[in-house]
């Protein structure tokens, strides 16, 4: 009995955050999380994927003297003016120098940071598990304003035309004034929202844990249409012409008419899709959690590649597309490049 | 694994989320209510386990006699089995109900781990477990805070660990059967402290939601003991004092109080066997034989 209980208890340990930060490209270097809780810059001109710098170093500390331990990184880094911004599960937002990885500034929020930071007009916007959206000066990290929602903010904010749109786990999508943080409107869904919104000609598209993709009027927050699936939407939708593409945790990819939400086609990948769909030249690239990459025809959803590429790694991060190459960061840190013709190359292997 | 999840983990996960909704999004209360419901549901098995355990306990003196009498292990085994048969006791009777309950316990552990995991990965994992019903989906994300605890993290305040330790000790103390065998008594003594210490240690390592479940399960166990054995055995002296080394009969009468029907039924076969071997026990044997038809039949068979 004791041994069984021990086994049961051992199986029931605490879930550890792993992180799913995607890569970012700037000045011929790829900035990506290449290990649990570790950020690095990789030289993409070097075929062996030479690591230029890593963060954190052993002796790097917070202002209070405590050792830096990001725990896990879910936040895809963004680069602006040679500064790399990303949040970590330890609740800190880090700003590092792109050339050498030195800390420019760091700011502690009240909870883990899961969504990406967004930099616009010299301001960094980032949501935190403490339910707040922070607006900070990009150069110094000084706070401009903060907005408190009713629950964790795990989604990446979207900034457009002086408005910050952010989805919260309190089931609401907020539209805030980018300068002051004042609320313009909010829309309440039926469940928490973790998906990053996308804007398409006055329509805000956002997925939710209530298994719906919604189209909201960006000016008023009124719902235009919604599409219901049988599992959650956690991906940022992709809008191409009059179609919106969204991956679902039921393993399917849906193509909807952006005007009325009517289903154009759906394709089952067999495993949850958290990574955002991206367009690799004219191929719609879908990565599922099992690390299977599907190259689909955006028009009809048919597979362009004879077989899906199998990375044999968990993939939850958003791919990055640069010219004719997609960069995919697998959980644990391995970095892959994928070409339009369906060939994958391992760029960096986690040490 | 798919079948295991389908039969145990997923239904338990969804039941917990439904209870969470019913109790206004308080997941701590959902765990407590679920624990009570599960203990009530498995009560027939628990009672059977208690009965079997007591029957075996009551056979201890006779088994000791057999051990002394028969040195050959094979013969001893045969005689022991014969003793079980004659007493109408199944030696696996106390194991089987426990084994049946194990899948539920382990399923619950896994369900709690999935629900209160709290990391983005575990939330995605949760999506694969929940039934696609609007009523369940609206619960997400679940509130992990309950009293002073984050149900997804270990409680480092030691309060929960102490509650788990105390409640495990009390339940263990009440459930430990009396025995005259010094070796068994020594093992019982060790287990009496080891089990609570182990569970208290586990509580410091696992999400506190599991600790809440353990504590509540023990408390319900004590309450069930109260209703099946009457109020007398549960007093501070009984609970806090280590099991005495007094003769089994005396100890049993002190600990177990007035003879409840269940206890009486469990002990009957053993007493009967002992009495049957006593040539001068005629008067008492006669008195005992007035109980129940089944015993009469068994006696007749002999």
Interface residues (C-beta under 8 A of the other chain):
Chain A: X1 X2 X4 X5 X6 X8 X9 X11 X12 X13 X14 X15 X16 X17 X18 X20 X72 X74 X114 X151 X152 X154 X169 X190 X191 X192 X194 X209 X210 X211 X230 X231 X232 X234 X249 X272 X274 X289 X316
Chain B: X98 X102 X105 X106 X109 X110 X112 X113 X117 X118 X119 X120 X121 X122 X123 X124 X127 X128 X132 X134 X137 X138 X139 X140 X141 X152 X153 X154 X195 X198 X202 X205 X206 X207 X210
